[in-house]
Amino acid sequence: MHTGTLQELFPAAKLDEPLRRYTAWKIGGPADALLEPRCAEGVISAVKKAKEHGVPVTILGGGTNVLVRDGGVRGLTIRLAKALTGVEFDGNRVVADAGVLYPVLANTTAARGLAGLEFATGIPGTVGGAVYMNAGAYGSETVEVLDWADVFRDGEVVRMPNEDLELSYRRSILHERPGWTVLRAGYTLEPGDPVELKGRVKEFRAQRMNGSPNRPSCGSTFKRPEGDFPGRVIEAAGLKGTRIGQLEVSPVHANYLVNLGGGTAQDALALIELVKETVREKLGVELEAEVRVLGES
Ligand SMILES: Cc1cc2nc3c(=O)[nH]c(=O)nc-3n(C[C@H](O)[C@H](O)[C@H](O)COP(=O)(O)OP(=O)(O)OC[C@H]3O[C@@H](n4cnc5c(N)ncnc54)[C@H](O)[C@@H]3O)c2cc1C
């Protein structure tokens, strides 16, 4: 679609906006149009308008689990991180907008004396991305505390209960429903001692700082294979430090493929393939990428 038309349809959008600015990996070609609506109604009206005019829509949360290809993303990209950021409390129930950052939610709920989301401190994405991915850490996952998510789908907002979201290891039904957009999520937490909970959050954060590479990445690139850990098998296959272009299997943690500066999606995809093939050949283990690939080459 002509960019002039996109500008007319979405006057607040930035055109030809490099998405590497919005991804944790610092990789990604341009979005034809990038919109950051201020409220859920803004998201809904943009998605409706895009549909009416045949403009494809891509949703971006915090960009912490995506690999955007070098050709970028056609049509409209809607970024929710830091835009939809309301959090409401009612007793031990919490409702958080899709753009709330998970570490912020972990801190806020712990400070309120509500237990259950401390694990979220290590996950740098948004509430919407966490529903999409059933994000988890330190032995806990989103599915354990999530009650429902409000999802804009097929022209209406539907409150989908936990069981309808089909949350399993780093997966939800949203993986098979492109275009469905999480607007907010509801959680039920347990009463707890704020001092103790804040201590737990701090401890998790410290653990994370120690074991993670200090370079742009998407976190864990691969899912856990049956009965093993991706970092262990990648290291056992002798791949630590392997490089393609500016992408490297981190010497600190082998499941992190880090961008040494100016890396491309092409290199990242090539390194992902090399890791998969090598691990398959040497150890007979099949690795599956956790990161979601968006856009065109
Ligand atoms: C340093 C680092 C550490 C990490 N550690 C962990 C960890 O411990 N555990 C873990 O589970 N993950 C981890 N991750 C991965 C990532 O943070 C999570 O998967 C997170 O849930 C992704 O959220 P996001 O908002 O960044 O989603 P994005 O990366 O923006 O998007 C991921 C997918 O979700 C979709 N999506 C995002 N928001 C919405 C929405 N509102 N509605 C519909 N679809 C949406 C996107 O279209 C895309 O397909 C880590 C990443 C990094 C960079």
The ligand as an ORCA input file, in Angstrom:
! r2SCAN-3c Opt
* xyz 0 1
  C      16.796    -10.498     28.246
  C      15.519    -11.274     28.049
  C      15.114    -12.193     29.000
  C      13.917    -12.919     28.828
  N      13.533    -13.822     29.804
  C      12.365    -14.491     29.660
  C      11.936    -15.414     30.681
  O      12.570    -15.620     31.700
  N      10.765    -16.056     30.477
  C       9.998    -15.869     29.362
  O       8.928    -16.483     29.256
  N      10.397    -15.013     28.402
  C      11.552    -14.328     28.515
  N      11.943    -13.453     27.531
  C      11.147    -13.332     26.313
  C      10.056    -12.249     26.358
  O      10.349    -11.233     27.299
  C       8.676    -12.855     26.649
  O       8.322    -13.829     25.692
  C       7.586    -11.782     26.693
  O       6.399    -12.352     27.181
  C       7.321    -11.138     25.326
  O       6.534     -9.986     25.543
  P       6.607     -8.717     24.575
  O       5.592     -7.765     25.047
  O       7.973     -8.226     24.454
  O       6.133     -9.384     23.218
  P       6.725     -9.092     21.764
  O       8.110     -9.591     21.694
  O       6.474     -7.696     21.367
  O       5.786    -10.056     20.902
  C       5.857    -11.474     21.031
  C       4.638    -12.054     20.292
  O       3.470    -11.678     21.020
  C       2.567    -10.973     20.182
  N       1.936     -9.941     21.016
  C       2.561     -9.045     21.827
  N       1.647     -8.289     22.469
  C       0.437     -8.712     22.050
  C      -0.921     -8.334     22.346
  N      -1.204     -7.343     23.201
  N      -1.923     -8.995     21.718
  C      -1.671    -10.001     20.841
  N      -0.416    -10.406     20.519
  C       0.609     -9.777     21.127
  C       3.416    -10.395     19.058
  O       2.665    -10.204     17.879
  C       4.480    -11.484     18.883
  O       4.013    -12.519     18.046
  C      13.130    -12.716     27.671
  C      13.541    -11.776     26.713
  C      14.720    -11.053     26.896
  C      15.124    -10.049     25.866
*
